[in-house]
């Protein structure tokens, strides 16, 4: 059976191909995810009293107190507070909430 025989020199090419596949996987999947996790960690460590934030569940509020146990007290309406984990704050939605509004009015 001729078609079952290995091609000479084919194993070197397959090793190079496998190495390239691993490199591409790392560049496009692992590296960006690690970068995003680092940004999220920096964001949650920089949370201060008075910051307006949005949780992953979509709850909007203002930080009233940062606790030592990794939680915060979030004021959702005057006099109403929720105790939530710092990790439940969405960096993307909070940044979008605090971004200055862009006006598209034309000057006359």
ABEGO torsion letter per residue (X at the ends): XAAABBBBGAAAAAAAAAAAAAAAAAAAAAAAAAAAAAAAAAAAAABBBGBBBBBAAGBBBBBABBBAAGBBBBBABBGBBBBBBAAABBAAAAAAAABBBBBABBBX
